[in-house]
Amino acid sequence: MLKKRVVGFSLAELIVVILLVGVLAVIAIPRFINQTSTAQQNSTNSLAAALSAASADNFAKRSANSASGSAIANCTNVSSLLPSSLPTGYTITSAAIANGATVTCTLSGLGGTTQTFVGLGIS
């Protein structure tokens, strides 16, 4: 008599695979969600650093030659110093900057993230 060969997976093997996929999903999904907020904060931090650097560069240029650079009298003016405009979703809180003064300005970004940068006033 010929034995019929059974091909396929047993119920126990299928349950083990489903449990492994479930455990991986429980671990991976919260890490992915956390990565999104971390990426948003890092993006805001790097844009704030670029604004600080642009403000310092502008101050140095304008101090050396009043025809160079741009006049900065408000934190919101600093965004005009970037090579491109302020990205969508980012805002700078308005604050006056006196000539020759430094002010801590606030950048608000994606996901409710915030970061400060230094604005240097110059006429």
All heavy atoms as an XYZ file, in Angstrom:
856
protein
N       0.838     -1.165      0.000
C       0.000      0.000      0.000
C       0.895      1.244      0.000
O       1.883      1.311      0.704
C      -0.858     -0.039      1.248
C      -1.809      1.043      1.313
S      -2.919      0.513      2.576
C      -4.078      1.641      2.540
N       0.507      2.232     -0.761
C       1.271      3.460     -0.887
C       0.844      4.454      0.167
O      -0.348      4.644      0.392
C       1.063      4.073     -2.278
C       1.570      3.242     -3.435
C       1.117      3.874     -4.738
C       3.073      3.166     -3.391
N       1.851      5.078      0.777
C       1.551      6.131      1.756
C       1.408      7.448      1.015
O       2.202      7.764      0.141
C       2.673      6.267      2.768
C       2.548      5.379      3.931
C       3.590      5.781      4.935
C       3.237      5.279      6.287
N       4.190      5.657      7.278
N       0.411      8.203      1.381
C       0.219      9.514      0.780
C       1.054     10.519      1.557
O       0.973     10.589      2.772
C      -1.260      9.897      0.830
C      -1.575     11.116      0.043
C      -3.064     11.361      0.020
C      -3.367     12.564     -0.820
N      -4.757     12.903     -0.826
N       1.864     11.291      0.850
C       2.741     12.269      1.500
C       1.969     13.565      1.741
O       1.355     14.114      0.842
C       3.944     12.543      0.602
C       4.925     13.414      1.252
C       6.180     13.494      0.449
N       7.051     14.421      1.155
C       8.086     14.995      0.638
N       8.426     14.739     -0.599
N       8.817     15.814      1.338
N       2.029     14.051      2.974
C       1.335     15.289      3.352
C       2.297     16.454      3.161
O       3.416     16.446      3.650
C       0.853     15.217      4.822
C       0.169     16.506      5.210
C      -0.057     14.026      5.004
N       1.855     17.467      2.450
C       2.677     18.629      2.169
C       2.004     19.841      2.794
O       0.793     20.003      2.695
C       2.831     18.846      0.645
C       3.647     20.079      0.364
C       3.435     17.623      0.002
N       2.798     20.727      3.454
C       2.241     21.947      4.036
C       2.783     22.178      5.430
O       3.700     21.502      5.885
N       2.196     23.160      6.073
C       2.628     23.540      7.424
C       1.633     23.035      8.441
O       0.426     23.033      8.199
C       2.730     25.067      7.536
C       3.737     25.670      6.605
C       3.330     26.353      5.471
C       5.093     25.541      6.861
C       4.256     26.912      4.609
C       6.026     26.095      6.000
C       5.609     26.779      4.875
N       2.154     22.675      9.593
C       1.255     22.244     10.662
C       0.664     23.470     11.352
O       1.163     24.597     11.209
C       2.016     21.390     11.677
O       2.920     22.203     12.396
N      -0.381     23.273     12.095
C      -1.035     24.366     12.813
C      -0.072     25.004     13.818
O      -0.038     26.230     13.969
C      -2.283     23.851     13.530
C      -3.101     24.885     14.285
C      -3.598     25.965     13.337
C      -4.271     24.220     14.983
N       0.761     24.210     14.451
C       1.725     24.727     15.428
C       2.733     25.651     14.741
O       3.087     26.718     15.274
C       2.443     23.576     16.122
N       3.207     25.290     13.568
C       4.152     26.141     12.846
C       3.508     27.471     12.450
O       4.130     28.530     12.571
C       4.659     25.419     11.594
C       5.556     24.232     11.905
C       5.845     23.383     10.683
O       4.995     23.291      9.785
O       6.953     22.814     10.640
N       2.287     27.449     12.016
C       1.581     28.677     11.643
C       1.372     29.582     12.854
O       1.541     30.806     12.763
C       0.238     28.346     10.983
C       0.321     27.708      9.601
C      -1.060     27.307      9.116
C       0.976     28.645      8.617
N       1.058     29.025     13.988
C       0.855     29.822     15.205
C       2.168     30.475     15.633
O       2.192     31.643     16.024
C       0.258     28.952     16.336
C      -1.197     28.604     15.996
C       0.331     29.662     17.683
C      -1.858     27.633     16.936
N       3.264     29.749     15.556
C       4.572     30.305     15.917
C       4.912     31.483     15.005
O       5.366     32.534     15.468
C       5.671     29.221     15.864
C       7.058     29.836     15.920
C       5.482     28.221     16.986
N       4.676     31.349     13.718
C       4.969     32.428     12.779
C       4.096     33.646     13.080
O       4.572     34.788     13.093
C       4.782     31.955     11.317
C       4.788     33.121     10.354
C       5.853     30.945     10.961
N       2.826     33.448     13.340
C       1.915     34.559     13.661
C       2.351     35.253     14.946
O       2.342     36.488     15.034
C       0.456     34.060     13.749
C      -0.029     33.676     12.353
C      -0.453     35.113     14.364
C      -1.363     32.976     12.327
N       2.773     34.500     15.944
C       3.248     35.098     17.197
C       4.517     35.919     16.968
O       4.663     37.012     17.515
C       3.508     34.016     18.244
C       2.260     33.400     18.892
C       2.651     32.226     19.783
C       1.517     34.449     19.679
N       5.446     35.410     16.169
C       6.677     36.153     15.877
C       6.371     37.458     15.146
O       6.942     38.503     15.470
C       7.636     35.302     15.048
C       8.330     34.164     15.799
C       9.125     33.296     14.842
C       9.223     34.729     16.877
N       5.481     37.424     14.179
C       5.104     38.641     13.460
C       4.445     39.630     14.420
O       4.710     40.834     14.371
C       4.182     38.311     12.262
C       3.563     39.563     11.667
C       4.950     37.545     11.202
N       3.617     39.148     15.321
C       2.966     40.021     16.308
C       3.965     40.682     17.244
O       3.865     41.872     17.531
N       4.936     39.924     17.724
C       5.960     40.478     18.615
C       6.789     41.533     17.878
O       7.069     42.604     18.423
C       6.869     39.345     19.169
C       8.114     39.910     19.828
C       6.087     38.484     20.147
N       7.170     41.260     16.652
C       7.924     42.237     15.863
C       7.120     43.518     15.646
O       7.655     44.619     15.722
C       8.346     41.639     14.525
C       9.444     40.581     14.593
C       9.662     39.948     13.223
C      10.731     41.169     15.124
N       5.835     43.391     15.399
C       4.986     44.570     15.196
C       4.871     45.384     16.479
O       4.926     46.617     16.443
C       3.607     44.144     14.717
N       4.758     44.713     17.619
C       4.646     45.416     18.904
C       5.923     46.193     19.201
O       5.889     47.290     19.758
C       4.318     44.414     20.042
C       4.525     45.026     21.405
C       2.897     43.919     19.893
N       7.055     45.675     18.810
C       8.336     46.345     19.053
C       8.586     47.440     18.021
O       9.018     48.540     18.356
C       9.489     45.313     19.038
C       9.363     44.383     20.251
C      10.838     46.007     19.026
C      10.285     43.196     20.203
N       8.305     47.179     16.756
C       8.676     48.102     15.677
C       7.787     49.330     15.582
O       8.282     50.428     15.324
C       8.661     47.355     14.347
N       6.497     49.199     15.785
C       5.583     50.334     15.595
C       5.874     51.470     16.571
O       5.989     52.618     16.144
C       4.110     49.862     15.645
C       3.812     49.044     14.386
C       3.160     51.048     15.752
C       2.472     48.376     14.371
N       6.033     51.249     17.870
C       6.367     52.378     18.757
C       7.715     53.024     18.412
O       7.870     54.232     18.524
C       6.408     51.756     20.150
C       5.590     50.528     20.054
C       5.766     50.046     18.646
N       8.676     52.227     17.985
C       9.973     52.799     17.595
C       9.825     53.684     16.365
O      10.461     54.713     16.253
C      10.989     51.698     17.334
C      11.460     51.060     18.611
C      12.520     50.029     18.310
N      12.884     49.362     19.544
C      14.126     49.258     19.972
N      15.107     49.759     19.284
N      14.371     48.636     21.100
N       8.989     53.281     15.420
C       8.763     54.081     14.226
C       8.081     55.401     14.592
O       8.464     56.449     14.090
C       7.910     53.317     13.215
C       7.518     54.154     12.040
C       8.447     54.461     11.053
C       6.244     54.660     11.917
C       8.108     55.248      9.975
C       5.890     55.445     10.844
C       6.824     55.736      9.867
N       7.103     55.356     15.453
C       6.404     56.575     15.871
C       7.374     57.512     16.568
O       7.378     58.712     16.332
C       5.198     56.222     16.770
C       4.123     55.521     15.939
C       4.633     57.468     17.440
C       3.002     54.929     16.750
N       8.239     57.000     17.423
C       9.220     57.814     18.119
C      10.224     58.407     17.139
O      10.678     59.530     17.317
C       9.929     56.979     19.183
C      10.813     57.826     20.059
O      10.505     58.992     20.324
N      11.923     57.271     20.495
N      10.572     57.684     16.091
C      11.515     58.186     15.099
C      10.944     59.388     14.356
O      11.683     60.301     13.989
C      11.889     57.078     14.096
C      12.772     56.007     14.666
C      14.106     56.547     15.152
O      14.659     57.474     14.586
N      14.625     55.957     16.205
N       9.639     59.414     14.145
C       9.009     60.540     13.462
C       9.173     61.815     14.279
O       9.585     62.850     13.757
C       7.518     60.250     13.213
O       7.407     59.065     12.426
C       6.847     61.395     12.489
N       8.887     61.761     15.571
C       9.011     62.959     16.406
C      10.472     63.370     16.565
O      10.791     64.556     16.583
C       8.354     62.748     17.773
O       8.975     61.702     18.467
N      11.366     62.404     16.634
C      12.797     62.709     16.724
C      13.275     63.393     15.446
O      14.022     64.376     15.502
C      13.609     61.422     16.964
O      13.175     60.827     18.184
C      15.090     61.701     17.041
N      12.831     62.910     14.308
C      13.224     63.511     13.028
C      12.696     64.940     12.917
O      13.397     65.834     12.430
C      12.711     62.661     11.871
N      11.462     65.171     13.375
C      10.897     66.519     13.332
C      11.692     67.470     14.215
O      11.983     68.605     13.819
C       9.427     66.500     13.752
C       8.523     65.854     12.721
C       7.104     65.668     13.204
O       6.841     65.579     14.396
N       6.178     65.592     12.267
N      12.070     67.038     15.418
C      12.853     67.890     16.309
C      14.234     68.152     15.724
O      14.736     69.279     15.769
C      12.974     67.261     17.704
C      13.702     68.146     18.701
C      12.978     69.458     18.959
O      11.814     69.486     19.325
N      13.664     70.588     18.762
N      14.866     67.126     15.153
C      16.185     67.307     14.546
C      16.131     68.273     13.370
O      17.049     69.066     13.170
C      16.769     65.964     14.111
C      17.177     65.111     15.289
O      17.350     65.602     16.400
N      17.332     63.827     15.053
N      15.064     68.220     12.611
C      14.893     69.148     11.490
C      14.771     70.582     11.988
O      15.390     71.500     11.437
C      13.652     68.751     10.691
O      13.424     69.652      9.642
N      13.999     70.786     13.043
C      13.842     72.121     13.627
C      15.171     72.607     14.198
O      15.540     73.774     14.023
C      12.744     72.106     14.712
O      11.526     71.648     14.117
C      12.518     73.481     15.297
N      15.906     71.724     14.862
C      17.209     72.090     15.425
C      18.184     72.534     14.341
O      18.887     73.539     14.498
C      17.825     70.915     16.195
C      17.055     70.557     17.442
O      16.147     71.255     17.862
N      17.407     69.431     18.037
N      18.244     71.789     13.235
C      19.207     72.143     12.196
C      18.805     73.422     11.472
O      19.672     74.221     11.094
C      19.427     70.995     11.222
O      18.260     70.691     10.516
N      17.511     73.680     11.314
C      17.081     74.933     10.698
C      17.402     76.113     11.612
O      17.841     77.168     11.143
C      15.588     74.886     10.369
C      15.024     76.101      9.644
C      15.787     76.380      8.353
C      13.548     75.915      9.367
N      17.229     75.935     12.921
C      17.577     77.000     13.873
C      19.080     77.282     13.838
O      19.507     78.440     13.891
C      17.135     76.617     15.289
N      19.890     76.247     13.719
C      21.338     76.436     13.625
C      21.699     77.180     12.339
O      22.574     78.056     12.348
C      22.053     75.085     13.669
N      21.017     76.872     11.245
C      21.264     77.574      9.979
C      20.867     79.048     10.093
O      21.560     79.924      9.557
C      20.488     76.901      8.852
N      19.776     79.328     10.801
C      19.352     80.718     11.002
C      20.378     81.484     11.840
O      20.684     82.643     11.540
C      17.968     80.766     11.644
C      16.799     80.364     10.737
C      15.553     80.081     11.558
C      16.537     81.432      9.694
N      20.895     80.865     12.893
C      21.930     81.503     13.717
C      23.180     81.798     12.894
O      23.748     82.890     12.985
C      22.324     80.605     14.892
O      21.426     80.737     15.948
N      23.610     80.827     12.097
C      24.803     81.005     11.272
C      24.588     82.095     10.227
O      25.477     82.932      9.994
C      25.171     79.684     10.596
N      23.406     82.120      9.619
C      23.109     83.142      8.613
C      23.080     84.524      9.248
O      23.563     85.502      8.660
C      21.774     82.835      7.936
N      22.551     84.623     10.455
C      22.496     85.909     11.160
C      23.904     86.404     11.484
O      24.220     87.586     11.300
C      21.666     85.772     12.437
O      21.576     86.998     13.111
N      24.771     85.517     11.971
C      26.144     85.896     12.304
C      26.926     86.292     11.051
O      27.669     87.282     11.058
C      26.850     84.737     13.013
N      26.737     85.548      9.959
C      27.408     85.859      8.701
C      26.952     87.225      8.173
O      27.768     88.040      7.745
C      27.102     84.763      7.676
C      27.794     84.993      6.356
O      29.036     85.126      6.361
O      27.091     85.038      5.319
N      25.657     87.472      8.238
C      25.113     88.756      7.791
C      25.662     89.899      8.635
O      26.024     90.957      8.108
C      23.588     88.726      7.853
C      22.970     90.034      7.401
O      23.050     90.399      6.247
N      22.359     90.747      8.339
N      25.741     89.701      9.949
C      26.247     90.740     10.842
C      27.696     91.090     10.492
O      28.070     92.262     10.429
C      26.142     90.277     12.300
C      26.506     91.339     13.294
C      25.581     92.292     13.693
C      27.785     91.388     13.830
C      25.920     93.283     14.606
C      28.140     92.372     14.740
C      27.197     93.322     15.140
N      28.500     90.058     10.240
C      29.908     90.286      9.890
C      30.036     91.020      8.557
O      30.819     91.976      8.442
C      30.652     88.956      9.833
N      29.257     90.596      7.561
C      29.309     91.253      6.248
C      28.877     92.709      6.330
O      29.523     93.593      5.783
C      28.397     90.520      5.257
C      28.939     89.246      4.716
C      27.945     88.632      3.744
C      28.404     87.282      3.254
N      27.392     86.644      2.413
N      27.766     92.939      7.023
C      27.211     94.295      7.082
C      28.078     95.203      7.950
O      28.157     96.402      7.700
C      25.781     94.246      7.605
C      25.031     95.538      7.402
C      23.683     95.259      6.812
N      22.898     96.480      6.758
C      22.461     97.016      5.638
N      22.713     96.448      4.492
N      21.762     98.117      5.657
N      28.729     94.647      8.960
C      29.634     95.447      9.798
C      30.839     95.913      8.991
O      31.324     97.033      9.167
C      30.115     94.639     11.003
O      29.044     94.366     11.871
N      31.326     95.063      8.104
C      32.488     95.396      7.285
C      32.136     96.363      6.161
O      32.934     97.223      5.810
C      33.098     94.126      6.704
N      30.930     96.208      5.620
C      30.516     97.037      4.484
C      28.999     97.199      4.549
O      28.271     96.237      4.336
C      30.930     96.378      3.168
C      30.545     97.184      1.952
O      29.941     98.243      2.042
N      30.908     96.662      0.787
N      28.524     98.398      4.809
C      27.085     98.626      4.993
C      26.269     98.368      3.730
O      25.051     98.245      3.794
C      26.828    100.049      5.500
O      27.283    100.997      4.540
N      26.924     98.252      2.593
C      26.213     97.931      1.351
C      25.991     96.423      1.208
O      25.196     95.983      0.384
C      26.989     98.455      0.152
N      26.693     95.623      2.003
C      26.552     94.161      1.947
C      25.512     93.699      2.954
O      25.218     94.379      3.929
C      27.879     93.473      2.279
O      28.852     93.789      1.325
N      24.993     92.517      2.754
C      24.064     91.924      3.703
C      22.724     92.631      3.738
O      22.385     93.412      2.859
N      21.975     92.360      4.796
C      20.631     92.915      4.964
C      20.474     93.504      6.350
O      21.065     93.010      7.316
C      19.581     91.812      4.794
O      19.671     91.220      3.525
N      19.641     94.534      6.451
C      19.322     95.102      7.760
C      18.399     94.132      8.492
O      17.459     93.596      7.908
C      18.645     96.452      7.593
N      18.697     93.900      9.761
C      17.890     92.994     10.581
C      17.416     93.761     11.814
O      18.220     94.204     12.627
C      18.704     91.745     11.018
C      19.211     90.975      9.798
C      17.890     90.845     11.927
C      18.154     90.363      8.926
N      16.093     93.923     11.925
C      15.517     94.629     13.064
C      14.482     93.784     13.793
O      13.898     94.224     14.778
C      14.878     95.933     12.594
N      14.245     92.543     13.298
C      13.251     91.664     13.909
C      13.673     90.221     13.644
O      14.297     89.934     12.612
C      11.870     91.935     13.288
C      10.750     91.325     14.106
O      10.757     90.140     14.387
N       9.799     92.148     14.490
N      13.321     89.334     14.545
C      13.663     87.915     14.370
C      13.133     87.368     13.047
O      13.785     86.538     12.404
C      13.103     87.096     15.525
S      13.967     87.349     17.087
N      11.953     87.823     12.637
C      11.371     87.316     11.399
C      12.193     87.697     10.173
O      12.121     87.014      9.154
C       9.922     87.819     11.228
O       9.920     89.244     11.274
C       9.015     87.271     12.316
N      12.988     88.772     10.249
C      13.827     89.188      9.121
C      14.952     88.195      8.846
O      15.477     88.146      7.727
C      14.455     90.554      9.357
C      13.457     91.663      9.561
O      13.632     92.482     10.451
N      12.416     91.715      8.759
N      15.335     87.421      9.843
C      16.470     86.500      9.690
C      16.182     85.441      8.629
O      17.087     85.000      7.926
C      16.844     85.857     11.045
C      17.985     84.864     10.899
C      17.204     86.934     12.057
N      14.921     85.063      8.463
C      14.596     84.023      7.470
C      14.948     84.465      6.053
O      15.217     83.627      5.198
C      13.118     83.635      7.555
O      12.299     84.725      7.191
N      14.969     85.772      5.800
C      15.321     86.254      4.459
C      16.795     86.027      4.146
O      17.207     86.151      2.992
C      14.984     87.741      4.333
O      15.830     88.510      5.177
N      17.601     85.693      5.143
C      19.031     85.460      4.937
C      19.327     84.044      4.451
O      20.437     83.763      4.008
C      19.800     85.714      6.242
C      19.643     87.103      6.851
C      20.338     87.157      8.205
C      20.178     88.170      5.915
N      18.347     83.153      4.527
C      18.543     81.777      4.070
C      18.637     81.741      2.545
O      18.017     82.567      1.870
C      17.385     80.892      4.532
C      17.253     80.658      6.033
C      15.986     79.881      6.338
C      18.461     79.928      6.577
N      19.383     80.788      1.990
C      19.477     80.695      0.528
C      18.118     80.487     -0.141
O      17.874     80.961     -1.230
C      20.378     79.478      0.297
C      21.109     79.280      1.572
C      20.233     79.818      2.662
N      17.244     79.754      0.525
C      15.865     79.600      0.060
C      14.968     80.088      1.187
O      15.430     80.364      2.278
C      15.569     78.141     -0.284
O      15.770     77.319      0.844
N      13.689     80.183      0.933
C      12.788     80.709      1.953
C      12.616     79.711      3.099
O      13.024     78.554      3.004
C      11.426     81.032      1.337
O      10.839     79.849      0.829
N      11.983     80.173      4.166
C      11.697     79.312      5.316
C      10.785     78.177      4.845
O       9.778     78.431      4.177
C      11.007     80.145      6.403
C      10.988     79.617      7.822
C      12.407     79.482      8.362
C      10.195     80.536      8.723
N      11.100     76.928      5.143
C      10.268     75.814      4.676
C       8.836     75.899      5.205
O       8.572     76.477      6.255
C      10.971     74.573      5.247
C      12.365     75.001      5.525
C      12.282     76.456      5.874
N       7.925     75.312      4.478
C       6.517     75.269      4.866
C       6.376     74.563      6.208
O       7.009     73.547      6.452
C       5.700     74.507      3.798
O       5.915     75.124      2.539
C       4.221     74.510      4.133
N       5.555     75.120      7.071
C       5.313     74.517      8.382
C       6.162     75.097      9.497
O       6.008     74.722     10.650
N       7.080     76.003      9.177
C       7.948     76.621     10.168
C       7.597     78.097     10.303
O       7.310     78.763      9.311
C       9.426     76.501      9.761
C       9.940     75.090      9.809
C       9.840     74.263      8.703
C      10.516     74.577     10.965
C      10.302     72.959      8.745
C      10.983     73.284     11.010
C      10.876     72.476      9.902
O      11.331     71.187      9.949
N       7.621     78.598     11.543
C       7.372     80.018     11.795
C       8.385     80.532     12.817
O       8.874     79.778     13.660
C       5.949     80.270     12.344
O       5.767     79.497     13.536
C       4.878     79.908     11.323
N       8.660     81.820     12.708
C       9.556     82.476     13.658
C       8.729     83.468     14.451
O       7.988     84.266     13.872
C      10.701     83.203     12.923
C      11.557     82.190     12.161
C      11.562     83.992     13.902
C      12.606     82.811     11.258
N       8.842     83.410     15.768
C       8.129     84.340     16.630
C       8.733     85.733     16.479
O       9.952     85.901     16.560
C       8.204     83.888     18.104
O       7.698     82.555     18.190
C       7.399     84.798     18.999
N       7.887     86.705     16.264
C       8.343     88.080     16.059
C       8.899     88.667     17.359
O       8.281     88.565     18.417
C       7.170     88.932     15.567
O       7.576     90.247     15.355
N      10.089     89.265     17.257
C      10.705     89.962     18.383
C      11.659     91.004     17.814
O      12.433     90.720     16.898
C      11.470     88.987     19.282
N      11.571     92.219     18.342
C      12.427     93.305     17.854
C      13.873     93.068     18.275
O      14.144     92.555     19.358
C      11.934     94.639     18.388
N      14.798     93.473     17.395
C      16.231     93.375     17.680
C      16.826     94.764     17.444
O      16.781     95.274     16.331
C      16.949     92.356     16.775
C      16.239     91.010     16.760
C      18.392     92.191     17.200
C      16.814     90.019     15.760
N      17.369     95.358     18.487
C      18.007     96.674     18.352
C      19.325     96.538     17.612
O      19.941     95.465     17.591
C      18.233     97.293     19.729
N      19.766     97.632     17.004
C      21.028     97.649     16.271
C      22.181     97.273     17.214
O      22.337     97.849     18.279
C      21.260     99.032     15.657
C      22.470     99.048     14.746
O      22.779     98.064     14.102
N      23.141    100.181     14.688
N      22.966     96.276     16.835
C      24.100     95.835     17.634
C      23.739     94.897     18.776
O      24.613     94.432     19.495
N      22.454     94.580     18.938
C      22.006     93.713     20.041
C      21.832     92.275     19.571
O      21.714     92.000     18.375
C      20.693     94.222     20.612
N      21.844     91.360     20.522
C      21.512     89.960     20.244
C      20.227     89.622     20.964
O      20.005     90.074     22.089
C      22.629     89.002     20.702
O      22.796     89.131     22.106
C      23.942     89.288     19.999
N      19.393     88.850     20.306
C      18.116     88.437     20.881
C      17.958     86.944     20.648
O      18.338     86.426     19.598
C      16.938     89.209     20.229
C      15.605     88.658     20.661
C      17.018     90.691     20.551
N      17.403     86.254     21.628
C      17.086     84.841     21.453
C      15.722     84.750     20.781
O      14.717     85.156     21.342
C      17.068     84.108     22.814
O      18.353     84.254     23.424
C      16.752     82.641     22.638
N      15.715     84.241     19.568
C      14.497     84.114     18.764
C      14.011     82.663     18.834
O      14.798     81.752     19.060
C      14.786     84.477     17.315
S      15.520     86.104     17.088
N      12.709     82.463     18.614
C      12.126     81.125     18.695
C      11.602     80.683     17.338
O      10.833     81.400     16.697
C      10.978     81.090     19.721
O      11.491     81.524     20.989
C      10.400     79.697     19.862
N      12.019     79.495     16.928
C      11.551     78.865     15.696
C      10.587     77.752     16.081
O      10.909     76.899     16.906
C      12.742     78.285     14.924
C      12.420     77.450     13.692
C      11.833     78.321     12.578
C      13.663     76.728     13.196
N       9.392     77.768     15.500
C       8.415     76.697     15.723
C       8.358     75.855     14.460
O       8.290     76.388     13.354
C       7.032     77.282     16.007
O       7.086     78.075     17.170
N       8.398     74.537     14.648
C       8.458     73.645     13.497
C       7.369     72.606     13.475
O       6.354     72.717     14.171
N       7.592     71.589     12.686
C       6.637     70.513     12.482
C       6.401     69.732     13.773
O       7.313     69.562     14.569
C       7.151     69.570     11.396
C       7.457     70.222     10.044
C       8.136     69.220      9.127
C       6.204     70.770      9.419
N       5.192     69.280     13.954
C       4.862     68.459     15.116
C       4.948     69.201     16.432
O       5.126     68.583     17.471
N       4.841     70.520     16.411
C       4.900     71.299     17.652
C       6.297     71.448     18.216
O       6.456     71.810     19.380
N       7.320     71.174     17.431
C       8.691     71.301     17.907
C       9.114     72.767     17.934
O       8.616     73.572     17.148
C       9.664     70.514     17.004
O       9.547     71.005     15.667
C       9.353     69.031     17.029
N       9.989     73.116     18.856
C      10.518     74.474     18.938
C      12.014     74.418     19.205
O      12.519     73.452     19.780
C       9.853     75.303     20.059
O      10.077     74.657     21.303
C       8.370     75.488     19.819
N      12.696     75.480     18.784
C      14.120     75.621     19.049
C      14.441     77.110     18.996
O      13.805     77.862     18.274
C      14.950     74.849     18.027
C      16.436     74.867     18.257
C      16.845     74.228     19.571
O      16.108     73.494     20.193
N      18.037     74.523     20.020
N      15.422     77.522     19.784
C      15.811     78.933     19.774
C      17.062     79.122     18.918
O      17.828     78.186     18.693
C      16.094     79.438     21.201
O      17.133     78.652     21.775
C      14.837     79.367     22.061
N      17.233     80.354     18.442
C      18.435     80.730     17.721
C      18.741     82.184     18.053
O      17.895     82.909     18.554
C      18.289     80.524     16.202
C      17.272     81.400     15.537
C      17.634     82.610     14.959
C      15.945     81.022     15.481
C      16.697     83.422     14.333
C      15.001     81.826     14.865
C      15.376     83.036     14.287
N      19.965     82.592     17.787
C      20.399     83.938     18.110
C      20.240     84.835     16.883
O      20.769     84.529     15.814
C      21.872     83.953     18.601
C      22.347     85.379     18.825
C      21.994     83.128     19.859
N      19.519     85.937     17.073
C      19.384     86.936     16.026
C      20.254     88.141     16.366
O      20.239     88.613     17.506
N      21.032     88.608     15.417
C      21.910     89.768     15.628
C      21.352     90.948     14.854
O      21.203     90.888     13.626
C      23.324     89.451     15.136
C      24.003     88.263     15.813
C      25.250     87.849     15.064
C      24.349     88.611     17.248
N      21.020     92.024     15.562
C      20.449     93.202     14.928
C      21.501     94.098     14.316
O      22.556     94.322     14.899
N      21.214     94.578     13.113
C      22.122     95.503     12.447
C      21.315     96.321     11.456
O      20.383     95.841     10.838
C      23.297     94.764     11.760
C      24.361     95.761     11.325
C      22.812     93.898     10.622
C      25.712     95.133     11.101
N      21.668     97.606     11.367
C      20.932     98.475     10.438
C      21.708     98.670      9.157
O      22.844     98.337      9.021
C      20.630     99.809     11.083
O      21.821    100.413     11.532
